[in-house]
Amino acid sequence: MMNRLCFACDLKDDPKAIAKYKEHHKSKNAWPEIIESIRDAGVLDMEIYLIGNRLFMIMEVSEEYDTLKNAELDASNPKVQEWEELMSTFQQSVPWASEGQKWTPMDRIFKL
């Protein structure tokens, strides 16, 4: 069984920065260490969508996926930290985020 998690994050409202962010996320440009880290955490699939400067991320995760454990692993991985630092130059929190939170969990309010 898998679980679906959804998150929102904003990009800085700058067309050039948004274009660079999109370029970093093209499959050919994804850092292999980041993909490996995502998969090792138990993420089975991940998609990011963009409208305007708002991002939506949908993750399909295994039952073993643990958000806190993943955060600890990411914090101890220099390549993940390098990636996060780079992405922070483009990202900003949504207005409803907690202090220091970039990707903010979304609540499902409807399911067909």
N, CA, C and O atoms as a GROMACS GRO file, in nm:
protein
  448
    1MET      N    1   0.084  -0.118   0.000
    1MET     CA    2   0.000   0.000   0.000
    1MET      C    3   0.089   0.125   0.000
    1MET      O    4   0.199   0.125   0.055
    2MET      N    5   0.038   0.230  -0.062
    2MET     CA    6   0.112   0.355  -0.062
    2MET      C    7   0.022   0.468  -0.016
    2MET      O    8  -0.100   0.457  -0.017
    3ASN      N    9   0.085   0.575   0.022
    3ASN     CA   10   0.014   0.694   0.068
    3ASN      C   11   0.046   0.809  -0.025
    3ASN      O   12   0.154   0.813  -0.085
    4ARG      N   13  -0.047   0.901  -0.038
    4ARG     CA   14  -0.026   1.020  -0.119
    4ARG      C   15  -0.013   1.141  -0.027
    4ARG      O   16  -0.095   1.161   0.062
    5LEU      N   17   0.091   1.219  -0.049
    5LEU     CA   18   0.113   1.342   0.026
    5LEU      C   19   0.119   1.457  -0.074
    5LEU      O   20   0.178   1.444  -0.181
    6CYS      N   21   0.058   1.570  -0.038
    6CYS     CA   22   0.056   1.685  -0.127
    6CYS      C   23   0.105   1.808  -0.051
    6CYS      O   24   0.072   1.828   0.066
    7PHE      N   25   0.184   1.889  -0.120
    7PHE     CA   26   0.246   2.006  -0.059
    7PHE      C   27   0.237   2.125  -0.153
    7PHE      O   28   0.223   2.109  -0.274
    8ALA      N   29   0.244   2.245  -0.096
    8ALA     CA   30   0.249   2.368  -0.175
    8ALA      C   31   0.371   2.450  -0.133
    8ALA      O   32   0.414   2.446  -0.018
    9CYS      N   33   0.423   2.522  -0.228
    9CYS     CA   34   0.536   2.613  -0.205
    9CYS      C   35   0.525   2.722  -0.312
    9CYS      O   36   0.476   2.696  -0.422
   10ASP      N   37   0.570   2.839  -0.280
   10ASP     CA   38   0.570   2.947  -0.379
   10ASP      C   39   0.712   2.970  -0.430
   10ASP      O   40   0.810   2.946  -0.359
   11LEU      N   41   0.718   3.016  -0.552
   11LEU     CA   42   0.844   3.065  -0.607
   11LEU      C   43   0.842   3.218  -0.598
   11LEU      O   44   0.735   3.279  -0.595
   12LYS      N   45   0.958   3.276  -0.594
   12LYS     CA   46   0.965   3.422  -0.598
   12LYS      C   47   0.904   3.465  -0.731
   12LYS      O   48   0.928   3.403  -0.835
   13ASP      N   49   0.826   3.570  -0.727
   13ASP     CA   50   0.750   3.613  -0.845
   13ASP      C   51   0.841   3.688  -0.942
   13ASP      O   52   0.831   3.810  -0.958
   14ASP      N   53   0.929   3.612  -1.005
   14ASP     CA   54   1.028   3.666  -1.097
   14ASP      C   55   1.037   3.568  -1.214
   14ASP      O   56   1.086   3.457  -1.198
   15PRO      N   57   0.989   3.609  -1.332
   15PRO     CA   58   0.986   3.517  -1.447
   15PRO      C   59   1.121   3.452  -1.479
   15PRO      O   60   1.125   3.335  -1.517
   16LYS      N   61   1.230   3.526  -1.465
   16LYS     CA   62   1.363   3.468  -1.494
   16LYS      C   63   1.398   3.361  -1.391
   16LYS      O   64   1.452   3.256  -1.427
   17ALA      N   65   1.368   3.387  -1.264
   17ALA     CA   66   1.396   3.288  -1.159
   17ALA      C   67   1.308   3.164  -1.177
   17ALA      O   68   1.354   3.052  -1.159
   18ILE      N   69   1.182   3.186  -1.213
   18ILE     CA   70   1.091   3.072  -1.237
   18ILE      C   71   1.143   2.987  -1.352
   18ILE      O   72   1.141   2.864  -1.344
   19ALA      N   73   1.188   3.051  -1.458
   19ALA     CA   74   1.244   2.977  -1.572
   19ALA      C   75   1.366   2.895  -1.530
   19ALA      O   76   1.382   2.781  -1.574
   20LYS      N   77   1.453   2.952  -1.446
   20LYS     CA   78   1.571   2.879  -1.398
   20LYS      C   79   1.530   2.760  -1.312
   20LYS      O   80   1.587   2.652  -1.322
   21TYR      N   81   1.430   2.782  -1.226
   21TYR     CA   82   1.380   2.674  -1.140
   21TYR      C   83   1.328   2.559  -1.225
   21TYR      O   84   1.357   2.442  -1.199
   22LYS      N   85   1.251   2.592  -1.327
   22LYS     CA   86   1.198   2.490  -1.417
   22LYS      C   87   1.311   2.416  -1.488
   22LYS      O   88   1.304   2.294  -1.505
   23GLU      N   89   1.415   2.488  -1.528
   23GLU     CA   90   1.529   2.427  -1.595
   23GLU      C   91   1.598   2.326  -1.503
   23GLU      O   92   1.637   2.218  -1.546
   24HIS      N   93   1.614   2.362  -1.376
   24HIS     CA   94   1.676   2.271  -1.278
   24HIS      C   95   1.594   2.142  -1.261
   24HIS      O   96   1.650   2.038  -1.226
   25HIS      N   97   1.465   2.149  -1.286
   25HIS     CA   98   1.378   2.034  -1.262
   25HIS      C   99   1.350   1.950  -1.386
   25HIS      O  100   1.272   1.854  -1.380
   26LYS      N  101   1.410   1.984  -1.498
   26LYS     CA  102   1.398   1.897  -1.615
   26LYS      C  103   1.470   1.767  -1.584
   26LYS      O  104   1.574   1.767  -1.517
   27SER      N  105   1.418   1.656  -1.632
   27SER     CA  106   1.474   1.524  -1.602
   27SER      C  107   1.624   1.517  -1.628
   27SER      O  108   1.698   1.460  -1.547
   28LYS      N  109   1.669   1.573  -1.738
   28LYS     CA  110   1.812   1.565  -1.772
   28LYS      C  111   1.900   1.645  -1.676
   28LYS      O  112   2.021   1.624  -1.670
   29ASN      N  113   1.839   1.739  -1.602
   29ASN     CA  114   1.916   1.824  -1.512
   29ASN      C  115   1.906   1.783  -1.365
   29ASN      O  116   1.975   1.840  -1.280
   30ALA      N  117   1.822   1.687  -1.336
   30ALA     CA  118   1.807   1.643  -1.197
   30ALA      C  119   1.937   1.581  -1.147
   30ALA      O  120   1.996   1.495  -1.214
   31TRP      N  121   1.980   1.624  -1.031
   31TRP     CA  122   2.103   1.570  -0.973
   31TRP      C  123   2.078   1.424  -0.933
   31TRP      O  124   1.982   1.397  -0.860
   32PRO      N  125   2.161   1.331  -0.978
   32PRO     CA  126   2.138   1.190  -0.945
   32PRO      C  127   2.138   1.163  -0.794
   32PRO      O  128   2.065   1.076  -0.747
   33GLU      N  129   2.218   1.237  -0.718
   33GLU     CA  130   2.222   1.218  -0.573
   33GLU      C  131   2.089   1.256  -0.508
   33GLU      O  132   2.050   1.199  -0.407
   34ILE      N  133   2.020   1.354  -0.567
   34ILE     CA  134   1.892   1.398  -0.513
   34ILE      C  135   1.785   1.293  -0.544
   34ILE      O  136   1.704   1.258  -0.458
   35ILE      N  137   1.785   1.244  -0.666
   35ILE     CA  138   1.690   1.138  -0.705
   35ILE      C  139   1.711   1.016  -0.615
   35ILE      O  140   1.614   0.957  -0.567
   36GLU      N  141   1.836   0.978  -0.593
   36GLU     CA  142   1.867   0.862  -0.508
   36GLU      C  143   1.817   0.885  -0.366
   36GLU      O  144   1.759   0.795  -0.305
   37SER      N  145   1.840   1.004  -0.313
   37SER     CA  146   1.795   1.037  -0.178
   37SER      C  147   1.642   1.029  -0.166
   37SER      O  148   1.590   0.978  -0.068
   38ILE      N  149   1.573   1.079  -0.266
   38ILE     CA  150   1.426   1.076  -0.267
   38ILE      C  151   1.378   0.931  -0.266
   38ILE      O  152   1.291   0.893  -0.188
   39ARG      N  153   1.435   0.852  -0.354
   39ARG     CA  154   1.394   0.709  -0.364
   39ARG      C  155   1.429   0.633  -0.236
   39ARG      O  156   1.349   0.553  -0.188
   40ASP      N  157   1.548   0.658  -0.181
   40ASP     CA  158   1.591   0.591  -0.058
   40ASP      C  159   1.499   0.622   0.060
   40ASP      O  160   1.486   0.541   0.152
   41ALA      N  161   1.434   0.737   0.056
   41ALA     CA  162   1.344   0.777   0.164
   41ALA      C  163   1.211   0.702   0.159
   41ALA      O  164   1.134   0.706   0.255
   42GLY      N  165   1.183   0.635   0.048
   42GLY     CA  166   1.057   0.564   0.034
   42GLY      C  167   0.956   0.635  -0.055
   42GLY      O  168   0.838   0.602  -0.055
   43VAL      N  169   1.004   0.734  -0.131
   43VAL     CA  170   0.917   0.803  -0.226
   43VAL      C  171   0.911   0.718  -0.352
   43VAL      O  172   1.014   0.693  -0.416
   44LEU      N  173   0.792   0.674  -0.388
   44LEU     CA  174   0.773   0.588  -0.504
   44LEU      C  175   0.754   0.669  -0.631
   44LEU      O  176   0.797   0.628  -0.739
   45ASP      N  177   0.690   0.785  -0.617
   45ASP     CA  178   0.667   0.873  -0.731
   45ASP      C  179   0.653   1.015  -0.679
   45ASP      O  180   0.606   1.037  -0.567
   46MET      N  181   0.693   1.110  -0.760
   46MET     CA  182   0.682   1.251  -0.722
   46MET      C  183   0.657   1.333  -0.848
   46MET      O  184   0.721   1.312  -0.951
   47GLU      N  185   0.563   1.425  -0.837
   47GLU     CA  186   0.536   1.518  -0.945
   47GLU      C  187   0.525   1.658  -0.885
   47GLU      O  188   0.474   1.676  -0.775
   48ILE      N  189   0.575   1.757  -0.960
   48ILE     CA  190   0.562   1.896  -0.918
   48ILE      C  191   0.492   1.970  -1.031
   48ILE      O  192   0.530   1.959  -1.147
   49TYR      N  193   0.388   2.046  -0.996
   49TYR     CA  194   0.312   2.126  -1.091
   49TYR      C  195   0.329   2.273  -1.057
   49TYR      O  196   0.353   2.309  -0.941
   50LEU      N  197   0.318   2.358  -1.158
   50LEU     CA  198   0.337   2.501  -1.141
   50LEU      C  199   0.223   2.577  -1.208
   50LEU      O  200   0.186   2.548  -1.321
   51ILE      N  201   0.170   2.675  -1.136
   51ILE     CA  202   0.080   2.774  -1.195
   51ILE      C  203   0.119   2.910  -1.138
   51ILE      O  204   0.124   2.929  -1.017
   52GLY      N  205   0.145   3.003  -1.228
   52GLY     CA  206   0.195   3.133  -1.182
   52GLY      C  207   0.327   3.111  -1.110
   52GLY      O  208   0.424   3.064  -1.169
   53ASN      N  209   0.329   3.145  -0.981
   53ASN     CA  210   0.450   3.118  -0.902
   53ASN      C  211   0.422   3.017  -0.789
   53ASN      O  212   0.503   3.000  -0.698
   54ARG      N  213   0.307   2.949  -0.796
   54ARG     CA  214   0.272   2.850  -0.694
   54ARG      C  215   0.304   2.710  -0.744
   54ARG      O  216   0.267   2.671  -0.855
   55LEU      N  217   0.375   2.634  -0.658
   55LEU     CA  218   0.410   2.494  -0.686
   55LEU      C  219   0.320   2.401  -0.607
   55LEU      O  220   0.285   2.430  -0.493
   56PHE      N  221   0.284   2.290  -0.667
   56PHE     CA  222   0.214   2.181  -0.599
   56PHE      C  223   0.295   2.055  -0.620
   56PHE      O  224   0.328   2.020  -0.733
   57MET      N  225   0.327   1.986  -0.512
   57MET     CA  226   0.403   1.862  -0.519
   57MET      C  227   0.315   1.748  -0.469
   57MET      O  228   0.255   1.756  -0.362
   58ILE      N  229   0.309   1.643  -0.549
   58ILE     CA  230   0.233   1.523  -0.513
   58ILE      C  231   0.334   1.410  -0.502
   58ILE      O  232   0.407   1.380  -0.596
   59MET      N  233   0.336   1.346  -0.385
   59MET     CA  234   0.427   1.235  -0.360
   59MET      C  235   0.348   1.109  -0.329
   59MET      O  236   0.254   1.111  -0.249
   60GLU      N  237   0.385   1.002  -0.392
   60GLU     CA  238   0.334   0.870  -0.357
   60GLU      C  239   0.446   0.805  -0.277
   60GLU      O  240   0.558   0.788  -0.327
   61VAL      N  241   0.416   0.768  -0.153
   61VAL     CA  242   0.520   0.715  -0.065
   61VAL      C  243   0.481   0.577  -0.014
   61VAL      O  244   0.363   0.542  -0.006
   62SER      N  245   0.583   0.499   0.019
   62SER     CA  246   0.560   0.366   0.074
   62SER      C  247   0.509   0.378   0.218
   62SER      O  248   0.515   0.485   0.279
   63GLU      N  249   0.460   0.269   0.270
   63GLU     CA  250   0.413   0.267   0.409
   63GLU      C  251   0.527   0.297   0.506
   63GLU      O  252   0.504   0.346   0.616
   64GLU      N  253   0.650   0.267   0.465
   64GLU     CA  254   0.766   0.287   0.551
   64GLU      C  255   0.814   0.432   0.554
   64GLU      O  256   0.898   0.468   0.636
   65TYR      N  257   0.761   0.515   0.466
   65TYR     CA  258   0.805   0.654   0.459
   65TYR      C  259   0.778   0.724   0.592
   65TYR      O  260   0.668   0.716   0.647
   66ASP      N  261   0.880   0.793   0.643
   66ASP     CA  262   0.871   0.863   0.770
   66ASP      C  263   0.925   1.005   0.749
   66ASP      O  264   1.044   1.024   0.724
   67THR      N  265   0.837   1.102   0.760
   67THR     CA  266   0.874   1.241   0.734
   67THR      C  267   0.988   1.287   0.824
   67THR      O  268   1.082   1.351   0.776
   68LEU      N  269   0.982   1.255   0.952
   68LEU     CA  270   1.088   1.299   1.044
   68LEU      C  271   1.221   1.232   1.014
   68LEU      O  272   1.326   1.298   1.014
   69LYS      N  273   1.218   1.102   0.988
   69LYS     CA  274   1.342   1.030   0.954
   69LYS      C  275   1.400   1.086   0.825
   69LYS      O  276   1.522   1.101   0.813
   70ASN      N  277   1.314   1.115   0.728
   70ASN     CA  278   1.360   1.170   0.602
   70ASN      C  279   1.426   1.306   0.624
   70ASN      O  280   1.530   1.336   0.564
   71ALA      N  281   1.368   1.389   0.708
   71ALA     CA  282   1.426   1.520   0.738
   71ALA      C  283   1.565   1.505   0.801
   71ALA      O  284   1.656   1.582   0.770
   72GLU      N  285   1.581   1.408   0.889
   72GLU     CA  286   1.711   1.383   0.952
   72GLU      C  287   1.814   1.338   0.849
   72GLU      O  288   1.928   1.385   0.848
   73LEU      N  289   1.773   1.247   0.761
   73LEU     CA  290   1.865   1.200   0.656
   73LEU      C  291   1.905   1.314   0.564
   73LEU      O  292   2.022   1.328   0.528
   74ASP      N  293   1.808   1.396   0.525
   74ASP     CA  294   1.837   1.510   0.438
   74ASP      C  295   1.933   1.608   0.504
   74ASP      O  296   2.023   1.661   0.440
   75ALA      N  297   1.912   1.632   0.633
   75ALA     CA  298   1.996   1.727   0.706
   75ALA      C  299   2.141   1.679   0.714
   75ALA      O  300   2.232   1.760   0.725
   76SER      N  301   2.163   1.548   0.710
   76SER     CA  302   2.298   1.494   0.721
   76SER      C  303   2.361   1.464   0.584
   76SER      O  304   2.474   1.414   0.578
   77ASN      N  305   2.290   1.496   0.476
   77ASN     CA  306   2.340   1.468   0.342
   77ASN      C  307   2.388   1.599   0.278
   77ASN      O  308   2.306   1.684   0.244
   78PRO      N  309   2.520   1.615   0.262
   78PRO     CA  310   2.572   1.741   0.207
   78PRO      C  311   2.518   1.777   0.069
   78PRO      O  312   2.497   1.894   0.040
   79LYS      N  313   2.496   1.677  -0.015
   79LYS     CA  314   2.446   1.706  -0.151
   79LYS      C  315   2.301   1.754  -0.144
   79LYS      O  316   2.263   1.844  -0.218
   80VAL      N  317   2.221   1.693  -0.058
   80VAL     CA  318   2.083   1.739  -0.041
   80VAL      C  319   2.082   1.882   0.013
   80VAL      O  320   2.002   1.965  -0.030
   81GLN      N  321   2.171   1.910   0.107
   81GLN     CA  322   2.178   2.046   0.162
   81GLN      C  323   2.220   2.147   0.055
   81GLN      O  324   2.170   2.259   0.052
   82GLU      N  325   2.312   2.106  -0.031
   82GLU     CA  326   2.355   2.193  -0.142
   82GLU      C  327   2.237   2.223  -0.235
   82GLU      O  328   2.216   2.337  -0.275
   83TRP      N  329   2.160   2.118  -0.268
   83TRP     CA  330   2.042   2.133  -0.353
   83TRP      C  331   1.939   2.224  -0.287
   83TRP      O  332   1.884   2.314  -0.350
   84GLU      N  333   1.914   2.200  -0.158
   84GLU     CA  334   1.815   2.281  -0.086
   84GLU      C  335   1.856   2.427  -0.081
   84GLU      O  336   1.772   2.517  -0.094
   85GLU      N  337   1.984   2.451  -0.062
   85GLU     CA  338   2.034   2.589  -0.060
   85GLU      C  339   2.013   2.656  -0.195
   85GLU      O  340   1.971   2.771  -0.202
   86LEU      N  341   2.042   2.583  -0.302
   86LEU     CA  342   2.020   2.635  -0.437
   86LEU      C  343   1.872   2.663  -0.461
   86LEU      O  344   1.837   2.770  -0.511
   87MET      N  345   1.785   2.568  -0.426
   87MET     CA  346   1.642   2.585  -0.449
   87MET      C  347   1.584   2.699  -0.365
   87MET      O  348   1.488   2.764  -0.405
   88SER      N  349   1.643   2.724  -0.249
   88SER     CA  350   1.597   2.833  -0.163
   88SER      C  351   1.614   2.970  -0.227
   88SER      O  352   1.547   3.066  -0.190
   89THR      N  353   1.704   2.978  -0.325
   89THR     CA  354   1.720   3.106  -0.394
   89THR      C  355   1.600   3.137  -0.483
   89THR      O  356   1.582   3.251  -0.525
   90PHE      N  357   1.518   3.036  -0.512
   90PHE     CA  358   1.400   3.052  -0.597
   90PHE      C  359   1.270   3.048  -0.517
   90PHE      O  360   1.171   3.109  -0.557
   91GLN      N  361   1.269   2.976  -0.406
   91GLN     CA  362   1.147   2.946  -0.333
   91GLN      C  363   1.118   3.046  -0.222
   91GLN      O  364   1.207   3.114  -0.171
   92GLN      N  365   0.989   3.052  -0.188
   92GLN     CA  366   0.945   3.125  -0.069
   92GLN      C  367   0.825   3.050  -0.013
   92GLN      O  368   0.757   2.978  -0.086
   93SER      N  369   0.801   3.067   0.112
   93SER     CA  370   0.691   2.996   0.179
   93SER      C  371   0.556   3.052   0.136
   93SER      O  372   0.543   3.170   0.104
   94VAL      N  373   0.456   2.964   0.135
   94VAL     CA  374   0.319   3.012   0.116
   94VAL      C  375   0.279   3.089   0.242
   94VAL      O  376   0.338   3.067   0.347
   95PRO      N  377   0.181   3.178   0.233
   95PRO     CA  378   0.144   3.259   0.350
   95PRO      C  379   0.103   3.178   0.473
   95PRO      O  380   0.111   3.229   0.584
   96TRP      N  381   0.060   3.055   0.455
   96TRP     CA  382   0.008   2.974   0.566
   96TRP      C  383   0.113   2.882   0.626
   96TRP      O  384   0.081   2.802   0.714
   97ALA      N  385   0.237   2.892   0.581
   97ALA     CA  386   0.343   2.803   0.628
   97ALA      C  387   0.384   2.837   0.771
   97ALA      O  388   0.371   2.951   0.816
   98SER      N  389   0.434   2.735   0.839
   98SER     CA  390   0.494   2.756   0.970
   98SER      C  391   0.630   2.823   0.952
   98SER      O  392   0.685   2.823   0.842
   99GLU      N  393   0.683   2.878   1.057
   99GLU     CA  394   0.813   2.943   1.053
   99GLU      C  395   0.919   2.848   0.997
   99GLU      O  396   0.935   2.736   1.047
  100GLY      N  397   0.991   2.892   0.895
  100GLY     CA  398   1.099   2.813   0.836
  100GLY      C  399   1.053   2.702   0.743
  100GLY      O  400   1.137   2.627   0.692
  101GLN      N  401   0.926   2.689   0.719
  101GLN     CA  402   0.872   2.581   0.635
  101GLN      C  403   0.858   2.630   0.491
  101GLN      O  404   0.796   2.733   0.465
  102LYS      N  405   0.916   2.554   0.397
  102LYS     CA  406   0.900   2.588   0.255
  102LYS      C  407   0.784   2.509   0.196
  102LYS      O  408   0.682   2.567   0.157
  103TRP      N  409   0.800   2.378   0.190
  103TRP     CA  410   0.693   2.293   0.135
  103TRP      C  411   0.591   2.269   0.246
  103TRP      O  412   0.623   2.207   0.348
  104THR      N  413   0.470   2.317   0.226
  104THR     CA  414   0.366   2.312   0.329
  104THR      C  415   0.265   2.203   0.294
  104THR      O  416   0.212   2.201   0.183
  105PRO      N  417   0.237   2.112   0.388
  105PRO     CA  418   0.140   2.005   0.361
  105PRO      C  419   0.002   2.061   0.331
  105PRO      O  420  -0.041   2.161   0.389
  106MET      N  421  -0.065   1.996   0.238
  106MET     CA  422  -0.201   2.034   0.200
  106MET      C  423  -0.298   1.930   0.253
  106MET      O  424  -0.264   1.813   0.264
  107ASP      N  425  -0.419   1.974   0.286
  107ASP     CA  426  -0.524   1.884   0.331
  107ASP      C  427  -0.616   1.850   0.215
  107ASP      O  428  -0.660   1.938   0.142
  108ARG      N  429  -0.643   1.721   0.199
  108ARG     CA  430  -0.740   1.680   0.098
  108ARG      C  431  -0.878   1.714   0.148
  108ARG      O  432  -0.914   1.680   0.261
  109ILE      N  433  -0.956   1.781   0.065
  109ILE     CA  434  -1.092   1.818   0.105
  109ILE      C  435  -1.197   1.748   0.019
  109ILE      O  436  -1.317   1.762   0.046
  110PHE      N  437  -1.155   1.675  -0.084
  110PHE     CA  438  -1.249   1.603  -0.169
  110PHE      C  439  -1.179   1.486  -0.233
  110PHE      O  440  -1.062   1.494  -0.269
  111LYS      N  441  -1.253   1.376  -0.248
  111LYS     CA  442  -1.204   1.259  -0.321
  111LYS      C  443  -1.322   1.195  -0.391
  111LYS      O  444  -1.425   1.171  -0.329
  112LEU      N  445  -1.308   1.168  -0.518
  112LEU     CA  446  -1.414   1.106  -0.597
  112LEU      C  447  -1.411   0.956  -0.576
  112LEU      O  448  -1.493   0.884  -0.634
   0.00000   0.00000   0.00000
